Structure formats: structure tokens, C-alpha cells
Amino acid sequence: MPNTLVSILETASTIAKGMSVTLKEMMSPTVTENYPDEPPKFEERYRGTHVLQRDQNGLEKCVACFLCAAACPSNCIYIEAAENTATVRISGGERYAKVYNIDYNRCIFCGYCVEACPTDAITHGHGFDQASYNTSTLIYRKEDMLAPMPPGAKAPVVAPAAGDGGH
């Protein structure tokens, strides 16, 4: 009989403990985000869609070194390099990325490309709403990922090719 009584009291104590946790949570304020109506709040380290950064002069930071593409385990980064000249200055280095594509069908948002970049040209932004029924829209091009021009900076100067006649 004493063992049964002890068992009943232990069970009642356990149920009371569990109910106290439940009641305490019921009385606390909710932490629901109203996503479509309000923008979501992300942590600083959130890995969203990639952003190709510019320097303070408005030049692209990417120097087409291909380290990000080499570090990518899913092989989703495609780069074509071109040379900077006196008339065409796109980045601060000798080369710039003429084509820079990321295939988000394959990207696993691991961050290896961000860590591999020696010029901090590629970073993770806070973009997250990229779902699509059409997979061809998930290939982001350089123009889609470039950061906006910093205030007071001028767009890179691209002179017309010789013999173009300005047309």
C-alpha cells in the first residue's frame, strides 16, 4: 500500500510540473511574425541569396579569380573573365567578371564561396523569397546580384569600341 501511495504522489507531482510549464507558456506573449504584412527579421549570419559587392568608388570588387567557383562543392558558380583596360574599368583589379552566374537550383548555401573570396566581393544577403515553378528563373546573373551603387559614386566608365561610331 505505501508503494502505491508514493507512486500516485510521484505521478501527480509530475503532471503538476508539466501543467505548470504549459500554463506558463500560455501566459507568455506570442512570438509570431506577420510575414506577408511585415518584413521578416533575420539574424546577421543568415545565408540568403548572394550579393556581389562594390567598393566605395562604385567599382565591382570581383577580380575574376575563380576561387569562389573552385570552392563551391555543388559547382553552381559560372564565371567568364575579361581584362580591364584604360577605357573600360569595371573593377579595381586587372580582370573583372564579364559573366557571373549562380544556379540556385544547385546552390546549397554553404558559404564556401564567401570564405574563399580574397576581396570580399561575394557575400550572403538576406534575400530568401526565390521560390519558382520555372527552374530557369533560378539562375541569377551578375546584374541580378550586384549591390546598388554607393551614394556619391559614379558608374564605371565604359568607352565605345573603336570604329563603333557611337552607334
LOSEBA-425585 format. One record per residue: x, y, z of N, C-alpha, C, O in turn; residue in three letters. Coordinates in Angstrom, 2 decimals, decimal comma. Example, Ala and Ser with C-alpha at 12.3 -4.5 7.8 and 13.67 -1.06 7.14 Angstrom:
residues 2
{{13,19 -5,69 7,80} {12,30 -4,50 7,80} {13,20 -3,30 7,80} {14,24 -3,32 8,46} "Ala"}
{{12,85 -2,25 7,08} {13,67 -1,06 7,14} {12,90 0,03 7,87} {13,41 1,14 8,04} "Ser"}
end
This chain:
residues 167
{{0,81 -1,21 0,00} {0,00 0,00 0,00} {0,85 1,27 0,00} {0,55 2,20 -0,75} "Met"}
{{1,92 1,35 0,82} {2,73 2,57 0,81} {3,39 2,81 -0,55} {3,53 3,96 -0,96} "Pro"}
{{3,80 1,74 -1,24} {4,41 1,92 -2,55} {3,41 2,50 -3,55} {3,78 3,31 -4,40} "Asn"}
{{2,17 2,08 -3,46} {1,15 2,57 -4,36} {0,87 4,04 -4,11} {0,72 4,83 -5,04} "Thr"}
{{0,82 4,42 -2,84} {0,58 5,82 -2,47} {1,73 6,71 -2,95} {1,49 7,80 -3,46} "Leu"}
{{2,96 6,26 -2,79} {4,13 7,01 -3,25} {4,10 7,14 -4,77} {4,39 8,21 -5,31} "Val"}
{{3,74 6,07 -5,44} {3,66 6,09 -6,89} {2,61 7,09 -7,38} {2,84 7,81 -8,35} "Ser"}
{{1,48 7,12 -6,72} {0,41 8,07 -7,08} {0,86 9,50 -6,86} {0,60 10,37 -7,69} "Ile"}
{{1,53 9,76 -5,73} {2,01 11,12 -5,44} {3,09 11,56 -6,44} {3,10 12,72 -6,86} "Leu"}
{{3,99 10,66 -6,81} {5,01 11,00 -7,80} {4,38 11,31 -9,17} {4,80 12,25 -9,85} "Glu"}
{{3,38 10,54 -9,55} {2,69 10,78 -10,82} {1,97 12,12 -10,80} {2,03 12,88 -11,77} "Thr"}
{{1,28 12,41 -9,69} {0,57 13,69 -9,57} {1,56 14,85 -9,59} {1,29 15,89 -10,20} "Ala"}
{{2,71 14,68 -8,95} {3,73 15,73 -8,94} {4,27 15,97 -10,35} {4,47 17,12 -10,75} "Ser"}
{{4,49 14,90 -11,09} {4,99 15,03 -12,46} {3,98 15,72 -13,36} {4,34 16,57 -14,18} "Thr"}
{{2,70 15,37 -13,21} {1,64 16,01 -14,01} {1,54 17,48 -13,65} {1,37 18,32 -14,53} "Ile"}
{{1,64 17,81 -12,37} {1,56 19,21 -11,93} {2,74 20,02 -12,50} {2,57 21,16 -12,91} "Ala"}
{{3,94 19,41 -12,53} {5,11 20,08 -13,10} {4,90 20,37 -14,59} {5,17 21,48 -15,05} "Lys"}
{{4,42 19,39 -15,31} {4,16 19,56 -16,74} {3,09 20,59 -17,01} {3,22 21,39 -17,94} "Gly"}
{{2,03 20,59 -16,22} {0,96 21,57 -16,40} {1,44 22,99 -16,06} {0,99 23,96 -16,67} "Met"}
{{2,35 23,10 -15,09} {2,86 24,44 -14,75} {3,65 25,02 -15,93} {3,55 26,21 -16,21} "Ser"}
{{4,44 24,18 -16,61} {5,18 24,64 -17,79} {4,19 25,06 -18,88} {4,38 26,09 -19,53} "Val"}
{{3,16 24,27 -19,09} {2,16 24,58 -20,12} {1,45 25,89 -19,81} {1,28 26,72 -20,70} "Thr"}
{{1,03 26,07 -18,56} {0,32 27,30 -18,18} {1,22 28,53 -18,29} {0,78 29,60 -18,69} "Leu"}
{{2,51 28,36 -17,93} {3,45 29,49 -18,03} {3,62 29,90 -19,49} {3,66 31,09 -19,79} "Lys"}
{{3,73 28,94 -20,41} {3,87 29,25 -21,83} {2,59 29,85 -22,40} {2,65 30,69 -23,30} "Glu"}
{{1,45 29,45 -21,90} {0,18 30,01 -22,39} {0,05 31,47 -22,02} {-0,59 32,23 -22,76} "Met"}
{{0,63 31,88 -20,92} {0,51 33,27 -20,45} {1,58 34,18 -21,03} {1,46 35,41 -20,92} "Met"}
{{2,62 33,63 -21,63} {3,68 34,47 -22,19} {3,22 35,03 -23,54} {2,36 34,43 -24,19} "Ser"}
{{3,78 36,17 -23,98} {3,37 36,76 -25,26} {3,81 35,87 -26,43} {4,82 35,17 -26,35} "Pro"}
{{3,05 35,92 -27,51} {3,37 35,11 -28,69} {4,51 35,75 -29,47} {4,74 36,96 -29,39} "Thr"}
{{5,21 34,94 -30,22} {6,35 35,41 -31,00} {6,09 35,15 -32,48} {6,99 34,69 -33,19} "Val"}
{{4,91 35,42 -32,93} {4,53 35,17 -34,32} {4,94 36,36 -35,18} {4,75 37,51 -34,80} "Thr"}
{{5,52 36,06 -36,35} {5,85 37,12 -37,30} {4,76 37,17 -38,36} {4,33 36,14 -38,87} "Glu"}
{{4,32 38,35 -38,68} {3,30 38,55 -39,71} {4,00 38,76 -41,03} {4,08 39,88 -41,54} "Asn"}
{{4,54 37,65 -41,61} {5,44 37,77 -42,75} {4,88 38,51 -43,96} {5,54 39,44 -44,41} "Tyr"}
{{3,76 38,19 -44,49} {3,42 38,92 -45,71} {3,18 40,41 -45,45} {3,41 41,24 -46,34} "Pro"}
{{2,74 40,75 -44,26} {2,43 42,15 -43,95} {3,65 42,92 -43,45} {3,75 44,12 -43,69} "Asp"}
{{4,56 42,25 -42,77} {5,76 42,89 -42,23} {6,99 42,14 -42,73} {6,92 40,92 -42,92} "Glu"}
{{8,10 42,83 -42,95} {9,30 42,12 -43,39} {9,83 41,22 -42,26} {9,74 41,59 -41,08} "Pro"}
{{10,36 40,06 -42,60} {10,89 39,17 -41,56} {12,16 39,73 -40,95} {12,86 40,53 -41,58} "Pro"}
{{12,47 39,30 -39,75} {13,68 39,73 -39,05} {14,66 38,57 -39,06} {14,38 37,50 -38,51} "Lys"}
{{15,81 38,77 -39,68} {16,81 37,72 -39,80} {17,97 38,00 -38,85} {18,22 39,15 -38,47} "Phe"}
{{18,65 36,95 -38,48} {19,90 37,10 -37,76} {20,96 37,62 -38,73} {20,82 37,47 -39,94} "Glu"}
{{21,99 38,22 -38,21} {23,03 38,82 -39,05} {23,73 37,74 -39,88} {24,14 38,02 -41,01} "Glu"}
{{23,88 36,55 -39,35} {24,61 35,49 -40,05} {23,75 34,68 -41,01} {24,21 33,67 -41,54} "Arg"}
{{22,51 35,10 -41,25} {21,61 34,38 -42,14} {22,21 34,29 -43,54} {22,73 35,29 -44,05} "Tyr"}
{{22,15 33,14 -44,16} {22,71 32,94 -45,50} {21,59 32,96 -46,53} {20,96 31,93 -46,78} "Arg"}
{{21,36 34,11 -47,11} {20,35 34,25 -48,15} {21,01 34,30 -49,51} {22,13 33,81 -49,69} "Gly"}
{{20,30 34,88 -50,47} {20,86 34,98 -51,82} {22,14 35,81 -51,82} {22,32 36,68 -50,96} "Thr"}
{{22,99 35,54 -52,75} {24,31 36,18 -52,80} {24,22 37,61 -53,31} {23,33 37,97 -54,08} "His"}
{{25,17 38,42 -52,86} {25,28 39,81 -53,29} {26,71 40,04 -53,75} {27,66 39,72 -53,02} "Val"}
{{26,87 40,58 -54,94} {28,21 40,97 -55,43} {28,45 42,41 -55,03} {27,74 43,32 -55,47} "Leu"}
{{29,44 42,62 -54,20} {29,69 43,93 -53,59} {30,47 44,86 -54,51} {31,17 44,43 -55,42} "Gln"}
{{30,32 46,14 -54,23} {31,09 47,20 -54,91} {31,98 47,89 -53,87} {31,71 47,83 -52,67} "Arg"}
{{33,04 48,55 -54,35} {33,85 49,34 -53,42} {33,25 50,74 -53,29} {32,22 51,03 -53,89} "Asp"}
{{33,90 51,60 -52,51} {33,34 52,94 -52,25} {33,31 53,82 -53,48} {32,60 54,83 -53,50} "Gln"}
{{34,07 53,45 -54,52} {34,07 54,23 -55,77} {33,05 53,72 -56,78} {32,89 54,30 -57,85} "Asn"}
{{32,36 52,66 -56,44} {31,36 52,10 -57,33} {31,87 51,00 -58,24} {31,11 50,43 -59,01} "Gly"}
{{33,18 50,69 -58,15} {33,74 49,60 -58,95} {33,40 48,26 -58,32} {33,27 48,16 -57,10} "Leu"}
{{33,26 47,25 -59,15} {32,98 45,91 -58,64} {34,21 45,38 -57,90} {35,34 45,61 -58,33} "Glu"}
{{33,97 44,67 -56,79} {35,09 44,10 -56,04} {35,61 42,82 -56,67} {36,76 42,44 -56,43} "Lys"}
{{34,79 42,15 -57,46} {35,18 40,87 -58,05} {36,29 41,07 -59,08} {36,16 41,87 -60,00} "Cys"}
{{37,38 40,33 -58,91} {38,50 40,41 -59,84} {38,62 39,13 -60,66} {39,67 38,88 -61,27} "Val"}
{{37,58 38,32 -60,70} {37,50 37,10 -61,51} {38,67 36,17 -61,24} {39,35 35,73 -62,17} "Ala"}
{{38,90 35,87 -59,98} {40,00 34,96 -59,62} {39,55 33,50 -59,63} {40,39 32,60 -59,57} "Cys"}
{{38,26 33,25 -59,72} {37,68 31,91 -59,81} {37,81 31,09 -58,52} {37,52 29,89 -58,54} "Phe"}
{{38,23 31,68 -57,42} {38,36 30,92 -56,17} {37,00 30,51 -55,63} {36,86 29,44 -55,04} "Leu"}
{{35,99 31,36 -55,81} {34,65 31,01 -55,33} {34,11 29,81 -56,10} {33,51 28,92 -55,50} "Cys"}
{{34,31 29,79 -57,40} {33,84 28,67 -58,22} {34,59 27,40 -57,87} {34,01 26,32 -57,88} "Ala"}
{{35,88 27,51 -57,55} {36,67 26,33 -57,19} {36,26 25,80 -55,82} {36,31 24,59 -55,59} "Ala"}
{{35,86 26,68 -54,92} {35,48 26,25 -53,56} {34,07 25,69 -53,49} {33,72 25,02 -52,51} "Ala"}
{{33,26 25,95 -54,49} {31,85 25,55 -54,45} {31,70 24,03 -54,60} {32,08 23,48 -55,64} "Cys"}
{{31,15 23,34 -53,59} {31,02 21,88 -53,69} {29,92 21,44 -54,65} {29,96 20,31 -55,14} "Pro"}
{{28,95 22,31 -54,93} {27,86 21,92 -55,83} {28,08 22,41 -57,26} {27,25 22,19 -58,14} "Ser"}
{{29,22 23,08 -57,50} {29,59 23,53 -58,84} {28,48 24,38 -59,48} {28,11 24,15 -60,63} "Asn"}
{{27,97 25,34 -58,73} {26,86 26,14 -59,24} {27,28 27,54 -59,69} {26,43 28,31 -60,13} "Cys"}
{{28,56 27,89 -59,58} {29,03 29,22 -59,97} {29,76 29,14 -61,31} {30,66 28,32 -61,49} "Ile"}
{{29,35 30,00 -62,24} {29,97 30,07 -63,56} {30,49 31,48 -63,77} {29,76 32,46 -63,61} "Tyr"}
{{31,78 31,59 -64,14} {32,41 32,90 -64,32} {33,14 32,94 -65,66} {33,80 31,97 -66,04} "Ile"}
{{33,01 34,07 -66,35} {33,85 34,36 -67,51} {34,57 35,66 -67,20} {33,95 36,65 -66,83} "Glu"}
{{35,89 35,65 -67,35} {36,69 36,82 -67,03} {36,97 37,66 -68,27} {36,99 37,15 -69,39} "Ala"}
{{37,19 38,95 -68,04} {37,61 39,87 -69,10} {38,63 40,82 -68,50} {38,66 41,03 -67,28} "Ala"}
{{39,46 41,39 -69,35} {40,53 42,28 -68,89} {40,02 43,72 -68,75} {39,28 44,21 -69,60} "Glu"}
{{40,43 44,38 -67,66} {40,21 45,82 -67,53} {41,22 46,54 -68,41} {42,38 46,13 -68,49} "Asn"}
{{40,78 47,59 -69,07} {41,68 48,40 -69,89} {41,60 49,84 -69,43} {40,87 50,16 -68,49} "Thr"}
{{42,35 50,71 -70,11} {42,32 52,13 -69,75} {40,94 52,73 -70,07} {40,49 53,65 -69,39} "Ala"}
{{40,29 52,20 -71,10} {38,99 52,75 -71,48} {37,83 52,03 -70,78} {36,76 52,61 -70,60} "Thr"}
{{38,04 50,79 -70,41} {36,99 50,02 -69,74} {37,52 49,59 -68,38} {38,37 48,70 -68,29} "Val"}
{{37,03 50,22 -67,32} {37,47 49,92 -65,96} {36,23 49,53 -65,16} {35,44 50,39 -64,77} "Arg"}
{{36,05 48,21 -64,92} {34,87 47,70 -64,22} {35,21 47,38 -62,77} {34,38 47,59 -61,88} "Ile"}
{{36,42 46,85 -62,52} {36,83 46,51 -61,16} {38,18 47,13 -60,86} {38,82 47,72 -61,73} "Ser"}
{{38,62 46,99 -59,62} {39,90 47,57 -59,22} {41,09 46,73 -59,62} {42,22 47,22 -59,54} "Gly"}
{{40,90 45,50 -60,05} {42,00 44,62 -60,42} {42,29 44,63 -61,90} {41,80 45,47 -62,65} "Gly"}
{{43,13 43,65 -62,31} {43,47 43,54 -63,72} {42,30 42,99 -64,53} {42,12 43,34 -65,69} "Glu"}
{{41,50 42,11 -63,89} {40,38 41,49 -64,59} {39,09 41,80 -63,85} {39,10 42,29 -62,72} "Arg"}
{{38,00 41,51 -64,50} {36,68 41,60 -63,89} {35,82 40,45 -64,40} {36,16 39,81 -65,40} "Tyr"}
{{34,74 40,19 -63,72} {33,85 39,10 -64,14} {32,89 39,64 -65,19} {31,96 40,38 -64,88} "Ala"}
{{33,13 39,26 -66,44} {32,24 39,67 -67,52} {30,90 38,95 -67,36} {29,84 39,55 -67,56} "Lys"}
{{30,96 37,67 -67,00} {29,76 36,87 -66,73} {29,94 36,26 -65,35} {30,99 35,69 -65,04} "Val"}
{{28,93 36,39 -64,51} {28,95 35,78 -63,18} {27,55 35,25 -62,91} {26,63 36,02 -62,65} "Tyr"}
{{27,40 33,94 -62,98} {26,09 33,31 -62,79} {26,13 32,36 -61,60} {27,14 31,69 -61,37} "Asn"}
{{25,05 32,31 -60,84} {24,88 31,32 -59,78} {23,57 30,58 -60,06} {22,52 31,20 -60,21} "Ile"}
{{23,67 29,27 -60,14} {22,50 28,43 -60,37} {21,93 28,02 -59,01} {22,47 27,13 -58,35} "Asp"}
{{20,84 28,66 -58,61} {20,25 28,36 -57,30} {19,48 27,04 -57,29} {18,99 26,63 -56,24} "Tyr"}
{{19,37 26,38 -58,43} {18,85 25,02 -58,43} {19,84 24,08 -57,76} {19,45 23,04 -57,21} "Asn"}
{{21,11 24,44 -57,79} {22,17 23,59 -57,26} {22,78 24,12 -55,97} {23,34 23,34 -55,20} "Arg"}
{{22,68 25,41 -55,71} {23,35 26,03 -54,56} {22,82 25,46 -53,25} {21,61 25,29 -53,08} "Cys"}
{{23,74 25,16 -52,32} {23,34 24,63 -51,02} {23,58 25,64 -49,90} {23,46 25,30 -48,72} "Ile"}
{{23,92 26,87 -50,25} {24,12 27,98 -49,30} {25,10 27,61 -48,19} {24,88 27,90 -47,02} "Phe"}
{{26,19 26,96 -48,59} {27,18 26,52 -47,60} {28,09 27,66 -47,15} {28,62 27,63 -46,04} "Cys"}
{{28,27 28,68 -48,00} {29,11 29,81 -47,64} {30,58 29,64 -48,00} {31,38 30,52 -47,69} "Gly"}
{{30,96 28,53 -48,64} {32,36 28,34 -49,00} {32,83 29,40 -50,00} {33,99 29,81 -49,95} "Tyr"}
{{31,95 29,83 -50,90} {32,33 30,86 -51,86} {32,64 32,18 -51,16} {33,55 32,90 -51,56} "Cys"}
{{31,89 32,49 -50,12} {32,11 33,73 -49,37} {33,44 33,66 -48,64} {34,18 34,64 -48,61} "Val"}
{{33,75 32,52 -48,04} {35,00 32,36 -47,31} {36,20 32,36 -48,25} {37,27 32,84 -47,87} "Glu"}
{{36,04 31,84 -49,47} {37,17 31,73 -50,40} {37,52 33,06 -51,06} {38,65 33,21 -51,54} "Ala"}
{{36,61 34,01 -51,11} {36,83 35,25 -51,86} {37,86 36,14 -51,15} {37,63 36,56 -50,02} "Cys"}
{{39,00 36,44 -51,81} {40,02 37,26 -51,17} {39,66 38,74 -51,12} {40,25 39,48 -50,33} "Pro"}
{{38,73 39,19 -51,95} {38,38 40,62 -51,98} {37,04 40,92 -51,32} {36,56 42,05 -51,39} "Thr"}
{{36,42 39,92 -50,69} {35,08 40,06 -50,08} {34,06 40,56 -51,10} {33,19 41,36 -50,78} "Asp"}
{{34,19 40,09 -52,32} {33,30 40,53 -53,39} {31,94 39,86 -53,30} {30,93 40,48 -53,64} "Ala"}
{{31,89 38,62 -52,85} {30,61 37,91 -52,76} {30,26 37,70 -51,29} {31,09 37,23 -50,50} "Ile"}
{{29,04 38,03 -50,95} {28,55 37,86 -49,58} {27,15 37,27 -49,65} {26,52 37,26 -50,71} "Thr"}
{{26,68 36,80 -48,52} {25,30 36,34 -48,42} {24,44 37,52 -47,99} {24,73 38,18 -46,99} "His"}
{{23,39 37,78 -48,74} {22,44 38,82 -48,35} {21,33 38,21 -47,52} {21,46 37,09 -47,02} "Gly"}
{{20,25 38,92 -47,36} {19,11 38,43 -46,60} {17,93 38,08 -47,49} {16,82 37,92 -47,00} "His"}
{{18,16 37,96 -48,79} {17,09 37,57 -49,70} {16,73 36,10 -49,50} {17,62 35,26 -49,37} "Gly"}
{{15,47 35,81 -49,47} {15,05 34,44 -49,23} {13,89 34,01 -50,11} {13,64 32,81 -50,25} "Phe"}
{{13,18 34,93 -50,69} {11,97 34,60 -51,44} {12,28 34,39 -52,92} {12,00 35,24 -53,76} "Asp"}
{{12,88 33,23 -53,21} {13,27 32,95 -54,58} {12,62 31,69 -55,12} {13,06 31,15 -56,13} "Gln"}
{{11,58 31,22 -54,47} {10,88 30,02 -54,95} {10,27 30,29 -56,32} {9,79 31,39 -56,60} "Ala"}
{{10,29 29,27 -57,16} {9,79 29,43 -58,51} {9,34 28,09 -59,06} {9,89 27,05 -58,70} "Ser"}
{{8,35 28,11 -59,92} {7,92 26,91 -60,62} {8,75 26,67 -61,87} {8,73 25,58 -62,43} "Tyr"}
{{9,48 27,70 -62,30} {10,29 27,62 -63,50} {11,76 27,64 -63,09} {12,24 28,64 -62,55} "Asn"}
{{12,47 26,56 -63,33} {13,85 26,47 -62,86} {14,80 27,41 -63,60} {15,88 27,73 -63,08} "Thr"}
{{14,43 27,86 -64,77} {15,32 28,78 -65,49} {15,38 30,15 -64,82} {16,33 30,90 -65,06} "Ser"}
{{14,40 30,50 -64,01} {14,44 31,78 -63,30} {15,33 31,71 -62,06} {15,56 32,74 -61,42} "Thr"}
{{15,83 30,54 -61,70} {16,70 30,39 -60,54} {18,18 30,49 -60,90} {19,03 30,23 -60,05} "Leu"}
{{18,48 30,87 -62,11} {19,86 31,15 -62,49} {20,03 32,66 -62,43} {19,54 33,38 -63,30} "Ile"}
{{20,72 33,13 -61,40} {20,90 34,56 -61,19} {22,15 35,02 -61,92} {23,20 34,39 -61,82} "Tyr"}
{{22,03 36,11 -62,64} {23,14 36,68 -63,37} {23,77 37,81 -62,56} {23,22 38,25 -61,55} "Arg"}
{{24,90 38,26 -63,02} {25,64 39,31 -62,31} {24,77 40,53 -62,07} {24,83 41,13 -60,99} "Lys"}
{{23,97 40,91 -63,04} {23,12 42,10 -62,92} {22,08 41,93 -61,81} {21,67 42,90 -61,19} "Glu"}
{{21,66 40,69 -61,57} {20,67 40,42 -60,52} {21,28 40,49 -59,13} {20,57 40,74 -58,16} "Asp"}
{{22,58 40,25 -59,04} {23,23 40,15 -57,72} {24,06 41,36 -57,33} {24,46 41,47 -56,18} "Met"}
{{24,32 42,27 -58,26} {25,18 43,42 -57,95} {24,54 44,32 -56,90} {23,35 44,63 -56,96} "Leu"}
{{25,35 44,74 -55,95} {24,89 45,68 -54,93} {24,62 47,03 -55,59} {25,24 47,36 -56,60} "Ala"}
{{23,70 47,81 -55,03} {23,45 49,13 -55,62} {24,68 50,02 -55,51} {25,55 49,83 -54,66} "Pro"}
{{24,72 51,00 -56,38} {25,84 51,95 -56,41} {25,85 52,75 -55,10} {24,81 53,26 -54,69} "Met"}
{{27,02 52,86 -54,44} {27,07 53,65 -53,21} {26,79 55,12 -53,49} {27,07 55,60 -54,59} "Pro"}
{{26,24 55,84 -52,51} {25,94 57,25 -52,74} {27,21 58,05 -53,05} {28,23 57,90 -52,38} "Pro"}
{{27,12 58,88 -54,05} {28,25 59,73 -54,44} {29,20 59,06 -55,41} {30,10 59,73 -55,93} "Gly"}
{{29,04 57,77 -55,68} {29,93 57,08 -56,61} {29,41 57,20 -58,03} {28,20 57,33 -58,25} "Ala"}
{{30,33 57,17 -58,97} {29,96 57,24 -60,39} {30,03 55,85 -60,99} {30,85 55,03 -60,58} "Lys"}
{{29,18 55,59 -61,96} {29,18 54,29 -62,65} {30,51 54,11 -63,37} {31,10 55,08 -63,84} "Ala"}
{{30,99 52,87 -63,46} {32,25 52,62 -64,18} {32,16 53,12 -65,61} {31,12 52,99 -66,26} "Pro"}
{{33,25 53,71 -66,10} {33,28 54,29 -67,43} {33,58 53,19 -68,45} {34,58 52,49 -68,36} "Val"}
{{32,70 53,08 -69,40} {32,90 52,12 -70,49} {32,87 52,94 -71,78} {31,81 53,43 -72,19} "Val"}
{{34,04 53,09 -72,40} {34,15 53,87 -73,64} {33,67 53,02 -74,80} {33,86 51,80 -74,79} "Ala"}
{{33,06 53,65 -75,83} {32,64 52,87 -77,01} {33,86 52,28 -77,71} {34,94 52,87 -77,71} "Pro"}
{{33,66 51,13 -78,32} {34,76 50,48 -79,03} {35,19 51,29 -80,24} {34,38 52,03 -80,82} "Ala"}
{{36,45 51,16 -80,63} {36,97 51,91 -81,79} {36,24 51,44 -83,05} {36,01 50,25 -83,23} "Ala"}
{{35,89 52,38 -83,90} {35,19 52,06 -85,14} {33,69 51,87 -84,92} {32,97 51,52 -85,86} "Gly"}
{{33,23 52,08 -83,69} {31,82 51,91 -83,39} {31,03 53,10 -83,90} {29,86 52,96 -84,28} "Asp"}
{{31,65 54,29 -83,92} {31,00 55,48 -84,42} {29,91 55,98 -83,48} {29,09 56,81 -83,87} "Gly"}
{{29,90 55,49 -82,26} {28,91 55,97 -81,28} {27,52 55,40 -81,51} {26,56 55,89 -80,92} "Gly"}
{{27,38 54,37 -82,36} {26,06 53,79 -82,63} {25,88 52,52 -81,88} {24,83 51,89 -81,99} "His"}
end
